[in-house]
């Protein structure tokens, strides 16, 4: 049995006893599929019939363009392309982490609606801290001062009006 017959699943030819050569099946030989040493014009050395087209080696694509020396083992192979800034100097101005908002500034605005004198005091303390630390929230503290001041003034006026109203009712004589 030949190699081609084994691939085709053909039965093993029976040897004859008369000394004659074994009989080959009537199948044409298999074409060469890029076997070592084959050419595109035809197969050689029992890999197909001459003149029958073989598939040969795949076309070469050449080498990839060079991107410089690869980095040593253990270093990352990525980074900014050349000409995109010098590493180590940080982002340009305007970028980066935002400054935190002062907590007392937030509390001053909330407390201005809940208990206005506390909102007024917290707003004043928050603005003083913001000037020293450079945090955000100056507008919140200012709003807490304004709303807390107005609400405190209204509460004081309401208390005085109530006190004067009760005092005037107490001095009224109901006797005929």
Buried (B, 14 or more C-beta within 10 A) or exposed (E): EBEBBEEEEBEEBEEEEEEEEEEEEEEEBBBBEEBEEBEEEBBBEEBBEEEBEBEBEEEEEEEEEEEEEEEEEEEEEEEEEEEEEEEEEEEEEEEEEEEEBBEBBBBBBBBBEEBBBBBBBBBBBBBEBBEEEEBBBBEBBBBBBBBBBEBBEEEEEEEEEEEEEEEEEEEEEEEE
